[in-house]
């Protein structure tokens, strides 16, 4: 594998962590230009890529990698607001995942994320790169026309995703019509500093309004609610209707925002027959237990098909448990959701 970072200290630290894990032969590059020169010779299974580098930054390097030699890439960057936006763009360009530098651009405590780094690089080494996810950055667009539709037979749509999810959500959610008959709540495993930027980017291109769940919010048709990162997103009921809120991450759940916790909370207040769920790309099994329970209760569920999932962990587990009403490639999911949620 190839570690790309302009800091010699960071290169040494990252190489040490990954070498110690025992799974990787690790080479390093000091910037994007150096990385591209080594790619053809080394043909690495995985690349870790910094965002801010001289001569050629991480985003430019990523675009060239995806065009010339598609390879799983894990972005490693400090979580400033600017870098969050750049990293989201990198995920849309085809990067598989991201790891935060906990102490800034030159992190002296990178060991704090050693386990996360090793796990995500291992996962990336088995990831599938879908050509549909490798595309040019989105051009600015005029705000879409928005028209709220009437209530239908479904009260709520629940979507869960992890590795590869931000790119897929950026494709899928803009395909949902503004007249969708139910609100949508999304649990995407993501750091807190990313969710506001993700919601803003999606709001620019979706017919439905998109919000980060940063307070108690009434669930209304015509809206998508993105669970805040590093916390859990839950559904509840008040006298005036359903609400969604962000709550502290619960230790009994491994990933956050937890898909299982989101779905479990909805099942407490909504008849499963009035729920529609979709479980998208991601490692692990988050969401499989509770979405299978929705299916058992008469609700409808979608598992993303292996052919399009970057990592067929979460949706694969739902399918293996017999908990999916339909197993669909990513490009068919929005149409099926729209057909079910009239």
Helices and strands as residue ranges (DSSP letters): E 2-4, H 8-21, E 27-29, H 32-42, E 46-49, H 58-68, E 72-78, H 81-93, E 97-101, G 110-113, H 114-125, G 131-133, E 156-161, H 165-172, G 173-175, E 183-188, H 192-205, E 209-213, E 217-218, E 223-227, E 231-238, E 241-248, H 259-269, G 272-274, E 275-279, H 288-296, E 300-304, H 314-320, E 326-328, H 330-340
